[in-house]
Amino acid sequence: MSDFFAQGGYAFFVWGAYGMAAVLLVIEILQLRAQRRTILARLGRLTRMRDV
């Protein structure tokens, strides 16, 4: 098991790459959620303006 985590001496780079990919995926999800909220708010305002 320790050989698996050591990755042949390249553990820092391998696990760092996995960590960076995970962080970027989380950032992407958070950004998409924020954009969705903004779009829904704009659509709500447009709908209210059209109904007036």
PEZI-V765915 format. One record per backbone hydrogen bond with DSSP energy under -1.0 kcal/mol. CO is the residue of the C=O (numbers start at 1). NH is the residue of the N-H. E is the energy in kcal/mol with one decimal. If there is no record, write none. Layout:
# PEZI-V765915
co:CO nh:NH e:E
co:CO nh:NH e:E
This chain:
# PEZI-V765915
co:1 nh:5 e:-1.9
co:2 nh:6 e:-1.9
co:3 nh:7 e:-1.6
co:6 nh:9 e:-1.1
co:6 nh:11 e:-1.2
co:7 nh:10 e:-1.5
co:10 nh:14 e:-2.7
co:11 nh:15 e:-3.0
co:12 nh:16 e:-1.5
co:13 nh:17 e:-2.0
co:14 nh:18 e:-2.1
co:15 nh:19 e:-2.6
co:16 nh:20 e:-2.7
co:17 nh:21 e:-2.4
co:18 nh:22 e:-2.2
co:19 nh:23 e:-2.5
co:20 nh:24 e:-2.5
co:21 nh:25 e:-2.1
co:22 nh:26 e:-2.1
co:23 nh:27 e:-2.4
co:24 nh:28 e:-2.4
co:25 nh:29 e:-2.2
co:26 nh:30 e:-2.4
co:27 nh:31 e:-2.5
co:28 nh:32 e:-2.5
co:29 nh:33 e:-2.2
co:30 nh:34 e:-2.0
co:31 nh:35 e:-2.4
co:32 nh:36 e:-2.4
co:33 nh:37 e:-2.2
co:34 nh:38 e:-2.1
co:35 nh:39 e:-2.6
co:36 nh:40 e:-2.6
co:37 nh:41 e:-2.1
co:38 nh:42 e:-2.3
co:39 nh:43 e:-2.6
co:40 nh:44 e:-2.2
co:41 nh:45 e:-2.3
co:42 nh:46 e:-2.6
co:43 nh:47 e:-2.3
co:44 nh:48 e:-2.3
co:45 nh:49 e:-2.4
co:46 nh:50 e:-2.2
co:47 nh:51 e:-1.8
